């Protein structure tokens, strides 16, 4: 048995164990699973270790959790009744596109199976929001998990940078940048901190909070993702209550650090970028989707090309990779090609579940803006670590709410 297969089965066994542990110790199970999910590298570079034929190690945790949900549902049928709108929306989308795939005689191959990832993501998110109706972890404990995980990931990156060598030349050339689920959890934490500073300081010291903020910023910097810096700065300007001068000063900190870091590691994609280069990068990223859109029939603009649709990425040839890919670097274009205008239904369900336990209007809006921005250059619903965004937001806001936040989502929410 190869080394990567051994790691995959080990992680899968741990996931099943933690799923079963949830039946008896739900708080411990979720806390450990959350920590492990952030520690394990869920980036594309390590896909051989975390995935086998498109099945991720954490899928087993949620499949086990599904059993718990069904048992709970048999006891408390209100769970179903209170979420009938979400369930109906989910089933309509899944059944419609399954029937479309059958009518189009789509082959049951890896491209079809990969398109189930957003469906699984939303299914897992629904299970989480259905069974998490009270704090699973105190904010103090959650802060400790974030602190240790952030430190670990920074050390992991340093180790990766100076001791690791990738066979894939692309990853080797870009070894100075790393991002996975932790990167986006760090971003969501920084955004939440804008609004929840006082609540957080009621649970942990100012020194500790500032340390976590600093570590989160480092995590974002080593990702070298311009879109994240832009999103966070934009949200800060939009929603922060500070005066304009302080906003500018505080916003300059991540921007300056990002530029300094990019020069220090010789990130040519940032250092040498100008309007022409950025435009060329965007065109090259979006071109495969634009070609598909040009080929679409008028009626396909309504419901798209459906499951199993892939994009031709010719520049993957130099990496000896499959040139057929289920996504491009844009949530909007990826979903529009596959689902046409019906992709709006998928995004509505995504945000309804993502914001389930968040009551404050400004926080809800800031998180919406965050995803609206990163959707431009990332196919988030297909990323392996996205489910941990849902888990983090549930754990965070339940931990900071003093009252029970179990509720169904209003259709107008």
PyMOL commands that set and color helices and strands:
alter all, ss='L'
color gray80, all
select helices_A, chain A and resi 3-21+26-39+44-50+59-75+78-82+84-103+110-114+117-131+139-163+169-173+181-201+206-223+226-239+244-264+268-271+275-295+300-303+314-319+331-354+361-374+380-382+387-400
alter helices_A, ss='H'
color red, helices_A
select strands_A, chain A and resi 51-52+55-56+311-312+324-325
alter strands_A, ss='S'
color yellow, strands_A
deselect
rebuild
show_as cartoon
